[in-house]
Amino acid sequence: MNLRKFTSVIVCVSLLLTGITGCQKKETKSVKKIVVGATPVPHAEILNYIKPKLKEKGIELEVREFTDYVTPNTALNDKQIDANFFQHVPYLNEFNKEKGLNLVSVAKVHVEPMGAYSQRIKNKEEIKDGAVIAIPNDATNEGRALLLLQKQGLIKLKDNSLTQTPKDIVENPKNIQFKELEAAQLPRVLKDVDLAIINTNYALEAKLNPVKDSLFIEDKDSPYANVLVTREDNKDNELIKELINVLQSEDVRKFIEEKYQGAVVPAF
């Protein structure tokens, strides 16, 4: 090897050791990661849809699926995930109050109208005396279900507050019996009850079409928008802001409208 070639090799080795890629130019784009917890339908579906959009911005989105309404919040509080997407604000407020947490809503995404389903009857007029109706047992969704039944004239509650239970029913002309269950279990008991009030995400998972299969359903202007939630110390994070921008984009609006056909309604 002549002196010139030897000197060239020494210079390249020196540059590589110091991190300077002058001998071989190859740029490595840094990728930032965000982990979001979600229930499968429609939340995880929407998040999976926006993965390519975030990737274009140099952000890797990991969607971690949960099948209940408690674990996503405890995981967020314990910093196992960066945000979650499955709940509405009344539920979040009640959860924070009950658990002493300070999780915060940072963006509205969509509304899932709660509906009534049955394998035994075809309309509310067929509800007989002593009928058994299954409802969610978490504080806010239980009250929400009862308010829906009140709107249909089946019961009367003491007031219009959200956090009511069957104990707050003041008029029950059909002597309806209530079975209080975890929200995720409701589609599974349809064959055992006369009626079940089911959150749309769990109805969709059970292959129920809220528009076609429900006997009655909340109005599309329901105030219970599902929101993106994070911790107080993380709400101003740039990755969270980018996630919000993509979630509230016109592209996502069209995706929700076309895929769910009114069963899920954009809230932005």
N, C-alpha and C positions, 0 to 999 in steps of 0.2 A: 504494500500500500504506500503510495507516495505521500509526501508531507501535506499537500493540499487536501486530499481525500481524508486523511487522518484528522486534520484540523476540523473539517466539515462535520465528521462524525462526533467529535468531542463537543462541538457547539450545539448540535441537535440534542445530544444526551443531556447537556447542561440545561437547555431550554425546557425539555420535557420534565426534568426533575424540579424545576422551579414553577411548573404549571403553565408555562407559556407555550402555546401550540403553534409556533411559527413554522416548524418543520412539517406539520400535518394539520391543516385547518379543518376542524370538525367541531361545530357548535352543538352543545347539549342544552336543550331548552328545559328549564326547571319546571316541574309540575307540582302544583299545590293540591292538597287533598282535603275534602270535606266529607264528613260522615253524617248522614241524616237517617233517623229512624222513622219508619212509617208502617201503617197497616197496609196489607197487600193491594186492596182495590177500594178506591181508584188512586190512592195516594202514591203507592210505590210505582204504579203504572205511569202516572204523570211524571214522577221523578226520573224513571228510566227513560222516558221520552226525551227529557232535556239533557241527558248525559252528553250527547254529541255536541250540543250547543255550548255546554260548559267546557268541554274538551278543547274546543276552538279557542277558548279564553285561557287555556293552560291550567284548567281546574279539573281534577279527577273527582267525580262524585261516587261515593260508595253508599248504596241504599241498603240499610239493615232492616229487615222486615220483622215486625212484631204482630202478634195476634190478639193482644189485649189492650186495654186502655190505661194500664198502670205502669207497666215496665218501661214504655218509651219515655215517660217523664222521670222516673227514678234513674234510668240510664243517662238521661241528659243532665240531671242534677249531679250525678257522680262523674261527669265528664267522660263517659264511655262513648258518647256521640256528641256531635257539635250542634245539632238541631233536631227537631222532630216535626212531623207533619201528619196529624191524624185527628185533631180535636177542634172544638169551637171554644170561644172565649169563656162562656159561662162555665163549661166543664173545667177549663184551665183555672179560672178564679176559685172555684170550689176545691179543686185539687191542691192549689197553693195554700188555701186557708186550712184545709184538713191536715196537710203534711208539713206545714210551716216552711214552704219553699218560696222562691222568688223567680219563677220562670216567667218569661215575657213573650207576648205575641208581637211579631214584627211585620207580618204581612197577611192580608186576606187572600185566599186563593179560589175557593169554590164553596158552594152550598150543596149539601146532600139532603134533600127533603125526606123527612122520616115518614114511613108509610105503614099501613095496616095490611097484613097478608093472612090468607086462610086456605086450607085444603078442604074445609068442610062447608063453607058458605060462599055465596057469590056476591052478596052485598050486605050492608049494615042492617037492613030491615030483617034479615034472617037471623040476627043475633037473638037467641032465646033467653028466657029467664034462667038465671044461674049459670050463664055461659062463662067459660074460663078464658081469660085473656092474659097472655104473657107479655111482660114489659121489661125494659132494662132495669137493673137494680142499682146503677150508679146514680148519684144524687141529681145531677142536672138532666140526664136523658130520661130518667123516670118521670120527673116533673113535666118534661117536654112531651112525653108520650101521653100523660094524663091530660094535658092541655089539648092535645089533638083529639082525644076522645070527648072532651068537653065541647070542643068546637063542633063535633058531630052530633051533639045533643044526647050522648049516651050517659054522661055523668055530670055532676056539678061540683066544683071545687070551692073551697072557702074564699079563695082569691085567685089572682092571676100570676102569683109568684112562681118562679121556675122550679125551686127546690121543694116540691110537694111530693107526698107519698099517698098511697091509698087511704091512710088514716085521715087525710085532709079532705076526703070526699064527703060532701054534706047531703048530696042526693044521688041515689043509685037505683033508679026505678026498675031496672032489669036484674037487680041483685047479682051483678057481675062479680065473679071471683077472680082475683089477680094472682098471677104466678110471677114473682120477681126473680129474674135470672140475669146472669152475666150477659152483656149485649151479644158477645160472640156466639152464645149458645142458642139464641132465639130461633134462627132458621132450622135448627135440628129438632126443635120440639113442635114444629107446625102440625105434625100428624097427631100430636097428643093434646092439642088445645083447640079452642074454637077460633081464636084469632091471636096474632102476635104483632106487636108494634116493633118494627125492625129498622135500625139505622141503615141507610142506603149502602154504605160500604159492605156491610155484612150480607145485605140482600143481593148485591151484585156478585159477591163471592159464591153465594148459593145458587147462582144462575137464575135469580129472580129479576124480572124487569120492572123497576119501580113505576114506570109509566103505564105498562100494560097489565101487570099482575097485581098491583095494589088495589084494595077495595076503596081506600081513600088515602090521601097523602097531603103533607103540608103544602101550603102555597109556595110558589117559586120565589117569593120575596121573603122567605123565612130569614130571620135575623141571625141564624146560627151558622155563620160562615166558618168553614174550616180554615185554620191559620197555620202559618209557619211559626214555630216557637223555638226560642233559644234561652240561654242564661243571660242574666243582666250584664255579666262581665264580658259577654260575647256579642251583644246586639249590634255593636258598631264595627264588627270585624269586616274587612273588605270582602272576604269570601262569602259571608252572609249577604252582603249587599249585592254582590254579583248574582248569587242564587235568587234573590228576590227579583232582580231585574229580568232574569230569564223566566221565572215562574209567572210573572205578571205581563209577559209579552203577548203580542197579538197572535203569535204562532201558537202559544199554549191555549189561548182563548178558543181558537179554531179547533184545536185538537180535542178539547173538552166537549165542545158543542157537537162535533162530528162523531166522536167515539161513543158518547153516552146518551145522545139524543134526548136531552131533557132530564135524564135521571140524575145528572150532576150538572150544576149551573155555575158558570164563572161568576166570581164575586169581586172582580176588579175592573 
